[in-house]
């Protein structure tokens, strides 16, 4: 699973994607700083 963390002022948002290409497509459309990471873990809300 690919995880994109987007930083916005005093907070952050986390999105998960199945493929690296999906994650990179989102990163290319935003202006805020972001981190792309890969994990074998599942995010639980």
C-alpha positions as protocol buffer text, in pm:
chain_id: "A"
residue {
  index: 1
  type: UNK
  ca { x: 0 y: 0 z: 0 }
}
residue {
  index: 2
  type: UNK
  ca { x: 124 y: 346 z: -88 }
}
residue {
  index: 3
  type: UNK
  ca { x: 53 y: 629 z: 157 }
}
residue {
  index: 4
  type: UNK
  ca { x: 51 y: 1000 z: 76 }
}
residue {
  index: 5
  type: UNK
  ca { x: 74 y: 1240 z: 368 }
}
residue {
  index: 6
  type: UNK
  ca { x: -18 y: 1598 z: 277 }
}
residue {
  index: 7
  type: UNK
  ca { x: 75 y: 1880 z: 515 }
}
residue {
  index: 8
  type: UNK
  ca { x: -168 y: 2172 z: 546 }
}
residue {
  index: 9
  type: UNK
  ca { x: -95 y: 2462 z: 781 }
}
residue {
  index: 10
  type: UNK
  ca { x: -146 y: 2313 z: 1132 }
}
residue {
  index: 11
  type: UNK
  ca { x: -267 y: 1968 z: 1027 }
}
residue {
  index: 12
  type: UNK
  ca { x: -206 y: 1682 z: 786 }
}
residue {
  index: 13
  type: UNK
  ca { x: -414 y: 1447 z: 575 }
}
residue {
  index: 14
  type: UNK
  ca { x: -332 y: 1084 z: 493 }
}
residue {
  index: 15
  type: UNK
  ca { x: -450 y: 894 z: 186 }
}
residue {
  index: 16
  type: UNK
  ca { x: -380 y: 534 z: 89 }
}
residue {
  index: 17
  type: UNK
  ca { x: -348 y: 392 z: -263 }
}
residue {
  index: 18
  type: UNK
  ca { x: -302 y: 49 z: -415 }
}
residue {
  index: 19
  type: UNK
  ca { x: -44 y: 156 z: -674 }
}
residue {
  index: 20
  type: UNK
  ca { x: 247 y: 398 z: -679 }
}
residue {
  index: 21
  type: UNK
  ca { x: 114 y: 551 z: -1001 }
}
residue {
  index: 22
  type: UNK
  ca { x: -216 y: 646 z: -831 }
}
residue {
  index: 23
  type: UNK
  ca { x: -30 y: 807 z: -542 }
}
residue {
  index: 24
  type: UNK
  ca { x: 205 y: 1000 z: -769 }
}
residue {
  index: 25
  type: UNK
  ca { x: -87 y: 1130 z: -976 }
}
residue {
  index: 26
  type: UNK
  ca { x: -233 y: 1291 z: -661 }
}
residue {
  index: 27
  type: UNK
  ca { x: 100 y: 1439 z: -555 }
}
residue {
  index: 28
  type: UNK
  ca { x: 138 y: 1603 z: -896 }
}
residue {
  index: 29
  type: UNK
  ca { x: -196 y: 1785 z: -853 }
}
residue {
  index: 30
  type: UNK
  ca { x: -136 y: 1940 z: -508 }
}
residue {
  index: 31
  type: UNK
  ca { x: 70 y: 2242 z: -410 }
}
residue {
  index: 32
  type: UNK
  ca { x: 128 y: 2160 z: -42 }
}
residue {
  index: 33
  type: UNK
  ca { x: 430 y: 1962 z: 79 }
}
residue {
  index: 34
  type: UNK
  ca { x: 372 y: 1586 z: 74 }
}
residue {
  index: 35
  type: UNK
  ca { x: 548 y: 1260 z: 153 }
}
residue {
  index: 36
  type: UNK
  ca { x: 505 y: 935 z: -40 }
}
residue {
  index: 37
  type: UNK
  ca { x: 573 y: 616 z: 157 }
}
residue {
  index: 38
  type: UNK
  ca { x: 520 y: 242 z: 111 }
}
residue {
  index: 39
  type: UNK
  ca { x: 399 y: 10 z: 385 }
}
residue {
  index: 40
  type: UNK
  ca { x: 280 y: -348 z: 424 }
}
residue {
  index: 41
  type: UNK
  ca { x: 61 y: -240 z: 717 }
}
residue {
  index: 42
  type: UNK
  ca { x: -308 y: -150 z: 694 }
}
residue {
  index: 43
  type: UNK
  ca { x: -427 y: 185 z: 826 }
}
residue {
  index: 44
  type: UNK
  ca { x: -708 y: 157 z: 1080 }
}
residue {
  index: 45
  type: UNK
  ca { x: -922 y: 457 z: 1169 }
}
